Amino acid sequence: MLEGLKEGDSVAVNGVCLTVTSLSRSAFYADVMPETLRKTNLHQLKAGEMVNLERALTADGRLGGHFVSGHIDGTGEILSKKQEGNAVVVHVAAPGELMRYVIEKGSIAVDGISLTAIDVRDSSFAVSLIPHTAKLTTLGFKGRGDTVNLEADLLGKYIEKFIAAMAKGKEPSEKGEGITYSFLSEKGFF
């Protein structure tokens, strides 16, 4: 984990993007601001507690999951966990403002783990963990009532903002070229 890591690099801790401020032989250090503590579960961590760690993607790296920025949208609470064949199904309650981005078979990051949402409801969703994920991440060890960091799919948030701007009459360009609200409406998207 620490090999090649340097001051200024980003490391996700339970999905929260933190900047390395200093290093020792066996640890890295990062500052955590009040906004991060308000929006994440980092304030609940205790010394020695297991966390998910992930280095930032390099430009020449493979993308093995969905786009995860480490900018947490909010927290959720584990409602239940149950074994289903070789998998563990975890149900998570999430705030409504985040649930609008959660779609069946869509991407969601839970404590920084890129997962596929299943059983999406108004105020909760489920994810199914393969044995490898359950064994090597915090989600396999957490239980009912535990808080998890949630990050919705980045592309969905950008698309929502783009469409909202178009609905207010703001065209993608001054000439009205490209995809416009009128174009999408004519094609049956609204």
C-alpha positions as CSV (number, residue, x, y, z in Angstrom):
1,M,0.0,0.0,0.0
2,L,2.8,2.5,0.9
3,E,5.1,1.5,-1.9
4,G,5.6,4.6,-4.1
5,L,3.1,6.6,-2.1
6,K,4.2,10.2,-1.6
7,E,3.0,13.4,0.0
8,G,0.1,14.9,-2.0
9,D,-1.2,11.6,-3.3
10,S,-4.8,10.6,-2.8
11,V,-5.8,7.5,-0.9
12,A,-9.4,6.5,-0.3
13,V,-10.2,5.4,3.3
14,N,-13.7,3.7,3.3
15,G,-14.3,5.4,0.0
16,V,-13.3,8.9,1.3
17,C,-10.6,10.6,-0.8
18,L,-7.9,11.9,1.5
19,T,-4.7,13.7,0.6
20,V,-1.5,12.2,2.1
21,T,0.1,15.0,4.2
22,S,3.1,12.9,5.5
23,L,4.4,9.4,5.7
24,S,6.3,7.1,8.0
25,R,7.7,3.6,7.3
26,S,4.4,2.0,8.2
27,A,1.7,4.6,7.9
28,F,0.4,7.6,6.0
29,Y,-1.2,10.7,7.5
30,A,-4.0,12.9,6.2
31,D,-6.0,15.9,7.4
32,V,-9.7,15.5,7.7
33,M,-11.9,18.6,7.6
34,P,-15.2,19.2,9.4
35,E,-17.2,18.8,6.1
36,T,-15.7,15.3,5.7
37,L,-16.6,14.3,9.2
38,R,-20.2,15.6,8.8
39,K,-20.8,13.7,5.5
40,T,-19.0,10.4,6.2
41,N,-18.5,7.7,8.9
42,L,-14.9,8.5,9.5
43,H,-15.7,10.2,12.8
44,Q,-17.0,6.8,14.1
45,L,-13.7,5.0,13.5
46,K,-11.7,3.7,16.4
47,A,-8.0,3.0,16.6
48,G,-7.2,-0.4,15.1
49,E,-10.5,-0.7,13.3
50,M,-10.4,-2.2,9.8
51,V,-10.8,0.2,6.9
52,N,-10.9,-0.2,3.1
53,L,-7.8,1.5,1.5
54,E,-7.4,2.2,-2.2
55,R,-4.9,4.2,-4.1
56,A,-6.0,6.6,-6.7
57,L,-6.3,5.4,-10.3
58,T,-3.4,6.4,-12.6
59,A,-4.1,7.5,-16.1
60,D,-2.5,4.4,-17.5
61,G,-4.5,2.0,-15.2
62,R,-7.4,-0.3,-15.8
63,L,-10.8,0.7,-14.6
64,G,-12.2,-2.3,-12.9
65,G,-15.4,-0.8,-11.5
66,H,-17.4,2.3,-12.0
67,F,-16.3,5.9,-11.8
68,V,-15.7,6.6,-8.1
69,S,-14.3,9.9,-7.0
70,G,-14.1,9.5,-3.3
71,H,-16.5,12.4,-2.8
72,I,-19.1,10.8,-0.5
73,D,-22.7,11.8,-1.0
74,G,-23.8,10.7,2.4
75,T,-24.1,7.8,4.7
76,G,-26.4,4.8,5.0
77,E,-27.2,2.2,7.6
78,I,-27.0,-1.5,7.1
79,L,-30.5,-2.9,7.6
80,S,-29.8,-6.6,7.2
81,K,-27.3,-9.2,5.9
82,K,-28.2,-12.7,4.8
83,Q,-26.5,-15.5,3.1
84,E,-27.8,-16.4,-0.4
85,G,-25.9,-19.3,-1.9
86,N,-22.3,-18.3,-2.1
87,A,-23.1,-14.6,-1.7
88,V,-24.0,-12.3,1.1
89,V,-26.9,-9.9,0.4
90,V,-26.6,-6.6,2.3
91,H,-29.6,-4.2,2.5
92,V,-28.7,-0.6,3.1
93,A,-31.0,2.3,4.1
94,A,-30.1,5.5,2.3
95,P,-31.4,9.1,2.3
96,G,-33.9,10.1,-0.4
97,E,-31.6,12.7,-2.0
98,L,-29.1,9.9,-2.8
99,M,-31.7,7.2,-3.7
100,R,-32.7,9.1,-6.8
101,Y,-29.3,8.1,-8.3
102,V,-29.6,4.4,-7.4
103,I,-31.0,2.3,-10.1
104,E,-31.5,-1.5,-10.5
105,K,-28.2,-3.0,-11.8
106,G,-26.6,0.4,-11.6
107,S,-23.4,1.3,-9.7
108,I,-23.1,2.4,-6.1
109,A,-20.0,2.7,-3.9
110,V,-20.4,1.4,-0.4
111,D,-17.5,2.3,1.9
112,G,-15.5,2.7,-1.4
113,I,-16.4,-0.7,-2.8
114,S,-17.8,-0.5,-6.3
115,L,-21.0,-2.6,-6.3
116,T,-24.1,-3.3,-8.3
117,A,-27.4,-2.2,-6.8
118,I,-30.2,-4.8,-6.6
119,D,-33.6,-4.7,-5.0
120,V,-33.9,-0.9,-5.2
121,R,-36.7,0.5,-3.1
122,D,-37.8,4.1,-2.2
123,S,-35.4,4.4,0.8
124,S,-33.1,1.4,0.5
125,F,-31.2,-0.9,-1.8
126,A,-29.3,-4.1,-1.6
127,V,-25.9,-5.3,-2.9
128,S,-24.7,-8.9,-3.3
129,L,-21.2,-9.6,-2.2
130,I,-19.2,-12.5,-3.7
131,P,-17.0,-14.4,-1.1
132,H,-13.9,-12.5,-2.2
133,T,-15.4,-9.1,-1.5
134,A,-17.0,-10.2,1.8
135,K,-13.6,-11.6,3.0
136,L,-11.4,-8.7,1.9
137,T,-13.5,-5.6,2.6
138,T,-15.2,-4.0,5.7
139,L,-18.6,-4.7,4.3
140,G,-18.1,-8.4,5.0
141,F,-17.5,-7.7,8.7
142,K,-20.1,-4.9,9.3
143,G,-23.6,-5.8,10.5
144,R,-27.1,-4.5,11.1
145,G,-27.0,-0.9,12.4
146,D,-23.5,-0.1,11.1
147,T,-23.0,3.1,9.1
148,V,-21.5,3.0,5.6
149,N,-20.3,5.7,3.3
150,L,-22.2,6.0,0.0
151,E,-21.2,7.5,-3.3
152,A,-23.7,7.5,-6.2
153,D,-22.7,7.0,-9.8
154,L,-20.9,10.2,-10.9
155,L,-22.3,10.1,-14.5
156,G,-25.9,10.1,-13.2
157,K,-25.3,13.2,-11.2
158,Y,-23.8,15.0,-14.2
159,I,-26.6,13.9,-16.5
160,E,-29.2,15.2,-14.0
161,K,-27.5,18.6,-13.8
162,F,-27.2,18.8,-17.5
163,I,-30.9,18.0,-18.1
164,A,-32.0,20.3,-15.3
165,A,-30.1,23.2,-16.9
166,M,-31.8,22.4,-20.3
167,A,-35.2,22.3,-18.6
168,K,-34.6,25.9,-17.5
169,G,-34.0,26.9,-21.1
170,K,-30.2,26.8,-21.0
171,E,-29.0,25.3,-24.2
172,P,-25.7,23.4,-24.5
173,S,-24.4,26.1,-26.8
174,E,-25.5,29.6,-27.8
175,K,-26.4,28.3,-31.3
176,G,-28.6,25.5,-29.8
177,E,-26.4,22.8,-31.4
178,G,-26.0,19.4,-29.9
179,I,-28.5,17.8,-27.6
180,T,-31.1,20.2,-26.4
181,Y,-34.2,19.9,-24.2
182,S,-36.4,20.2,-27.3
183,F,-34.5,17.5,-29.1
184,L,-34.8,15.1,-26.1
185,S,-38.5,16.0,-25.7
186,E,-39.2,15.3,-29.4
187,K,-37.5,11.9,-29.2
188,G,-39.7,10.9,-26.2
189,F,-37.2,11.2,-23.3
190,F,-39.6,13.6,-21.4
